[in-house]
Amino acid sequence: MRRIILPCIRHIPPFNEPARDLRIQNKPLWLHQRDLLAPYVTGEMEYPNLEFACRFEKNNNDEEVLLHRDNLYFNQALIEEFIDRARALNKPVQLAFHADDPAIKEHVRPLTTLLTKHVGDILLAEMWFLPQGLSQIDSAEPMVIDTEARERGYYHIPPYTASVFGDLVYQLPRKAFVVVESWVHVFVADILFGIFSYGVDIEDRINMSWQQKVSILLASLMEQKPFLSSSKMVQIGTNANIHPTAQITGPTIIGNNVSIDAGAVIDACIIGDNVTISQGVQLHISVVGDGCFLPFRAALFMTSMMENSMVAQNTCLQLCVVGRDTFIGAGSTFTDTSILTAPIKAINGRDELEEIPLRVIGGCVGHHCHLGSGLVIYPARTIESDVMILPNDDHQFVKKSVPYEQSDHLQYPPDKFNHPRLYPRLEPEEVIGD
C-alpha cells in the first residue's frame, strides 16, 4: 500500500511550528505516524495539496492508497480497524466519527476546523483508504469508527472553592484520534489520549484476564516489589541509575541513561532518554522528553515536556504543555482552575479565541523560552516561542498570553542578552494554498 501525505503548513501557536514536528509521547508526530503505518505501507510520497497528488498519481491506480493529513494523531487500535474494515469492503472510504461520540465531542471537536460535517451528524476526517488509487477519492463513502470511549475521573471540586465545581471526568478512547490544530490538542493527544488512555487500556486488560493478574503477581513476588512497581508494570531502559528510595508505579516507561534520585515519586509516566530527575521530584500522568532536567522538588501533574527543557526547583505545572529547549524558573506556578465565572478560552484552528469544554486546564510555553523565578501563570495562557520573561511588576502575574513582541529581552541592547529568535511566527499570507 502506498501512503500519500498532505501537509498542513499552519503553525500551531505558541510553538510557531507545524503540528507534524511537535512531540507526542516523546516522539515527533510525523515519526509516530510512520511507525504505526510501517506494517501496512511499502512506499510513501508527500504532495503540497490534493490537486498535485491527483496530477502526479494518475498513473498509479493499480495499488492501494492511504491518503491523510500530517497533523493527525491516531493510535494503533484505530488504524488497525480502519484499514482492516476498508480492505474487507474493498471500496474507497473516508474515516468518519459520530458527532455525539463522547471522546470526539468533548476533546477533539472543540478548536478543530478540519472535521467536516456530513449528513446524519457524521464528522469526516481527512484520511482515506482508496483500493485503486486517488481516482476513487470522489466516490469515497464514510466509514464510521466508534472510539469506545471510557469515562474516567480523578477528583471532585467542592462548590465552595470555585465557580466551576463537580466531578472532573475525561472521555478516554480505546481508538484514539485527534486533529492537532491547537496546543490544547497536543495536551489531549499526549496526556488524555496518550499516557492516560494507555494506563486505562492496561487496567482493562488486567481486569479481563486472570492470566495477566497472575503474571504480574508472580513478577512482584519474585522481585519483592509492590504489584504496580514490578517489571510487568514499569519498563526501564539500559544504564538507568535509580535510587532505592524512589517510588515508581506503573504503567510507566523509562528510557535509557536516566537518573532518578532519592525520594522521587513517579506514577504512570513516559520518561525519555538522558533525563535527570532529582531529589523529591513528583511526576504523575506526565510525559518528560529526552534530555530534560527536573531539579529537586519540581512537580508535574498531567503535563507534557518536550525535549531538552528544564523545570527548576519548587515549580509546579498542572495540565500544561512545555516546548523544547525551554527553562522555567524556580518557584513558578501554573494555575489550572479559574475561580471567576468567565469561561476558559484557547486559540482554535482559525486563530480565533474559542471557549473550550475543559473546566481545568493549565498553560502552554513554546520553544526556546526563558522564564524567571516566582511567576504565576493564569489558566490557558500561552507564552510564545523565544520569549524571555524577567519577573517584575508587569510580569510577576501572567494574566494574558505573552507574544514575542512583549519579551523582556527586547528592551535591552542586543549584546545584553544573546537570545535569538529561532521560531518566527508564520504570517497569514504564507498559509494561502494550504
N, C-alpha and C positions, 0 to 999 in steps of 0.2 A: 504494500500500500504506500502511495506517495502522500507526503504531508506538505500542504501549502499553507504558508503563514502570511497573514495580512497584518502589518504593523499598525499600532496605534501610537502615533508620534506625540500625542498630547502629553505634556509633562504633568506629573502629579505634584501639586503643592502640598507641603512646603519644600519637598525634596528637589524640585526643578529637574526631574529625571523621568524618563518613560517608565511605565509600570514594569515592563519586562526586565529592567535592570535592578529593581528593588528586591530585597531578600525576603523570602517567605520560608519559614522553618530553616533558617540559616543557609539558604541556597537561592541564587538568583532565579527569578520566576521563569526566565527562558530555559534555564537548565532543569528546573523542576518539571516543566512540560516535556522537555526532551527525554528525560529519564523515564517518565511514566509511559511515554509513547514508543520508546525504543523497541519493545517486543512486537509491535504491530507495523512499524514503519521501515521501509527499505531505502527510502530517499526523501529528501525534503528540499523545498525551494521557498524563497521569500520574495513577494512582489509588493510594490508600493500600494496597490489597490486592486480591487476585484477586476476592473477593466483590463489592467495589464495582465493579470493572471489568466483571464479568459483568452486574451490575444496570443500569449506565448504557450498556452497549454492546449490549443485547439487540436493539435495532432496527437495528444496523449489521452485518447478516450477509450483505451482498452485496459485501463488499470484503475483500481480503487483509489479514491482520493479522500483524505481527511483535510478539510479546509477550516481554519479557525483564526481568530484574532490572537495577538500575542499578549494581551492583557487579561487573559482568563486564567483563574486559578481553579483547578479541579483535582480530585484525588483519584486513587486507583479504582475504588469501587464504582465511581461514576463512569469513568472512561471504559471500564470493562463492560458494564451493562449497555452503554450506548453503542459501542462497536459490535458486541455480540448480537444484540437485538437487530441492529441495522443489517448486519451480514445475513442473519436469518431471514429477514424480509427481502433482501436483495433489491431494495428500492432506494432512491435518493431521499434522505431525511435530514431534518434540521432539529438540533437539540431544543427542547422546549420544557417549560415547567408550568404547573398550575399557579395562577396568581395568588391563590389562598394557601399555597404550600407554606407551612409555618416558618421554615428557615429562610425561604426566598422572601416572603412578605416582611419579616421582621428585620433581617440582617443584610439582604442582598439588594432588594429593590430600592430602598432609600438611597439617595445620592447618585443613583445609576441612570444613565441616559441611553445605554446600549442594550437594553432589553426591550424588544419591540412587542407591542400588544397585538395579539392575534384574536380571531373570533373565538367566542366561548371562554373568555378570561384565560387565554393561554398566552404565556410570555415566551417569545422566541429569542434564543441566544445565538451569537454569531459563531456557530460551529455546525458544519455539515459533513455528512457521510455520503459520498457520491460513487456508486459502484462502477460507473462508466465515465468518469471524468467530469470536468466543470461544465460540460454542455448540458448536464442534467440539473443544474442548480435552480433554474426557474420552476422545475416541477417537483422540488423537494417538499415533502409533507412534514408537519410537526411530529416529532417523537417525544412524548411527554415522559419525563423521568420523575419519579417520586423520591425526594431526598431522604425519606424515612427519618424525619427529624424527631429528636427526643428532648423533652423539656428537662432542663437541669437548673437548679438554683443554688445560690451559695450563701445568701444571708437575707435578713429581713430588716427593713428600715422602719423604726418606730415613728408614729405620726407626730411626735413632739420634737423630732430632730431636724426635719427638713420639709419643704413644700411638697417634695416627691417622696412617697413612702409606700410600703407594701413589700411583697416578695419580689426580689430581683431574680429573674429567670432568663435563661437563654435557650434558643432552639438549636440544638446541635445535630447536624445531619450525619447520617452514615455515608451518604453520597454527596460530597461537598462540591459547591460551585459558587464562584464569586467573580464578578466583573470588576476589576480593580481600577476605579476611577477617582478614588479619594484616599487620603491617609486612613480614614475610618475603615475602608475596605481592606487595607493592609492589616489593621488590627483584627478584623473579622477573620481574614484568611489565615493569619499567623497564629492567633490565640484561640478564638472561638472555634473555627472550623479546623484548626490545626492541632495544637497540643491538647486543648480541652476535649475536642471530639475524639482524638487518639486515645486519651485516657478512658473515655466512656466506652469506646469500642472494646478495649481490653477488659473493662469491667463487665460488659455484656457477655463477652466470650467466656470469661471465668464463671459467671453465674449460670451459663447454659451448658457447661461441660465439667463433669466431676473429674475427668482426666486432667484438665488444666489445674483444678484446685489441688489435686494430689501431687502433680508435678511441682507446683510452686511450694507446697508444704514440705515435700522431701528436700527441695533445694534449701529452704530456710533452716531445716533441721541439720542438714549436713554442714552448712556454712555457719550455723549458730548465729543467725541474723533474724530480725523480725520478718514476718511474712512479706511486707511491702518493700523491704530492703534487700531481698535476695537477688541473686544474679538473674533470675527469671523476670524480675521487675525493673532492675537497674542495669543498663548496658554501659560498660565502661571501656573506653579505648585503651590504647597502649601508652605506656610511660606516664600513667596518671599518678600523682602524688596526693593522696587523700589522708588527712589527719584522722586518727581513730575516733576522735570525739565528734566529728562531723556527722550530722544526721541526714541521710539521703533516703527518700522514699520514692517509689515508682508510681506510675511508669515514668522513668527518667532515662534520657540518653546523654551520655557524657563522651566527648571526643578525645582526641589524643593530646598528650603533653599538657594536661590540665592539672592545676594546683589548687587544692581546696584545703584551707587552713582550719584551725581549731574552732569548734562551736558553730560552724556554718550549718544552716538548715536549708535543705533543697527538697522541694516537693513537686513532682510532676513537671519537669522542665526538660528543655533541649539545650544543651551546652556544647558549643563548638570546640574547635581545636585551639590550643595555646591560650587558654583562658586562665586568669588568675582570680581566685575567689578568696578573699582574706578573712580574718577572724570575725565571727559573729554576723556574717552576711546572711540575709534571708531571701530566698527565691521561691516563689510559688506560682505555678502555672505560667511560666515565662520562657522566653527564648533569648539566649545570650549568644551572639555571633562570635565568629573566630577572632582571636586576638583581643578580646575585651578584658578590662581590668576593673574589678569591684573591690575597693579598699574596705577596711573594717566597718561593720555595722551599716553598710548600704543595704537597701531593701527594694525588691521588685515584686510587684503583685500584678499578674496578668499583663505583663509588659514585654515588648519586643525591642531588643537592642541589636542593631546591625553591626557589622564587623569593625574592630579596632576602635571602639568607643570606651569611654570611662565615666562611671558614675561615682563620685567621691563619697567620703565617709559621711554617715548620718543623713544621707539623702534618701528620700522615699519617692518612688514612682509607682503609681497605680493606674492600670489600664492605659498605658502610654505607648508611643512608638518613638524610638530614637534612631536617627540615621547613622551612617558610618563616620568614623574619624571625628567624633564629637566628644567634647568634655563638658560634664555637668558638675558644677562646684559643690563643695561640702555644705550640708545643712539645707539644701533646697527641697522644696515640697511641691509636688504636682497634685493639686486637688482634683477630685473626680466627681463631686456632687454639688449641685447648685442649691443653696438654701433659699434662693429667690424664686418667684413664680415664673420668671422668664424661661422659655424653652431653650434647650441646648441646640446650637446650630453648627453646621460644618459646610465646607465648600464642596459642591457637587460637581458632576462631570461637565457642567456648563459654566464653571467658575462663578456660581451664584451661591449665596448662603441659603441653606435649606435646613429645616428642622429635622432632627433625627429622633427615632423612637427610643434610642438608648437613654435610659434615665441616669446612668452613671457612666462617665467616660472621662479619661484624663486628657493630656495634651500631647502634642507631637513636635519634635525637634528635628530639623532637617540634617543634611550632611555638613561636616566641617564647621560645626558651631562651637563656640566657647562661651559657656555661661558661668558667671561668677558665683560666689557662695551666697547662701541665705536667701535665694529667690523664692517667691511664692507665685506659682503659675495657676491661673484660674482654669476651670474645666473647658476642654475643647479648644483652647488657644493653641496657635501654631507659631513656631519660630522658624523663619525661612533659612535655607541653607546659607552658609558663610556669614552668619550673624554672630557678632560678639556683644554680650551684654555685661556691662560692669555695674554691679549693684550701686544704686544711688537713689535719690528721692524720686526720680522719674521711672526707674525700672525695678525697684525693690519688689513691687507687686505688679505682675504682668497681667493686666486686666483686658488687654486687647492683643490680637495677633501681631507679631513683630515682623515687618518686611525688612528686606536688606537695606533699604534706604534709611531705616532707623537704627542700624547697627552702631553701637557706641564707638567702634574704632574709626568711623568715618570723620569724627570731629577732631582727630589728631593728625599731625603730619604723617605722610606715608612711611617715614623712617622710624616712627614711634612704635607702630605695630605692623609687623610683616604678616598680614592676614589677607592674601589674595583671594579673589572670588573665583571659585572652581566650578560652581554650578549656577550659571546665569539663567535668568528666567526666560522662558520661551515667549516671544511676543505673539499676539493673536494672529497677525498676518502670516506667521510661519506655519500655522497648522492648517491653512487653507488647502483643501485637496485631500485631507486625511480621510 
